[in-house]
Amino acid sequence: MPTRVPQERRRRRPTRTGVLLSEELIVETALRLIGEHGPEALSVRRLGAALGCDPSALYRYFQGADDLVLAVADRIIGDAMAGFEPGDDWVAGLREMARRVRAGYLAHPRAAAFASYRVTGRENEIRAVETGVALLMSAGFPPGEATRLYLAFIDTVLGHAAMDAAFQALPRQRREADHQAWHDVYQDLDPVAYPALTAARGSLHRMGDSSFEGAVELLLEALRGRAECSTRRTGMARSHGA
């Protein structure tokens, strides 16, 4: 877990323009800069200029640029999970978590590239992991297995969400060109060299769509089946024990 800046050094302070400097404002400005100019814009110098303060003032709130990156990543998680209250259906809860993660990344597509693979060690991430592991434990998985399965679940979700966000971050013309390739290139392949693609020609246009929902449903189906098998095994063991 990253070393946090002491609370007394993170009090709100006015910038040269009279704006009260705070951790929240810095993160919000960082997200805006990344959205406008890409991850390379995340420097102490550019942030200081955008906030109207001396760059050194930012070190009252963050240890350095990497500490700020983790805060940005945690902010995306927090925004995505805000107001989420899972019910009794653990499958529905995990599905909603997955959709929220993707929506959070699509809201900040240029930040998603570095946010998806970092461990923030901060409150929003910790709460999200707690929620996911708790949902799997409610399905009957013991804590160790629930933790392992959550890792497989969230890594799959993050990978697909980051890929969708990266595509969304492309210029519109490039996105359209990629979609069009499924029509222009794949519809005229040599049937002898590519018999499977020729047979599937009528459905290849769907390859340009996101596979996120399908991948999540496949994973949830596998988790549901695993939970049912675990429940049956537990019931049989109790029956034999009796």
Order of alpha helices (4+ residues) and beta strands (2+ residues): beta-beta-alpha-alpha-alpha-alpha-alpha-alpha-alpha-alpha-alpha-alpha
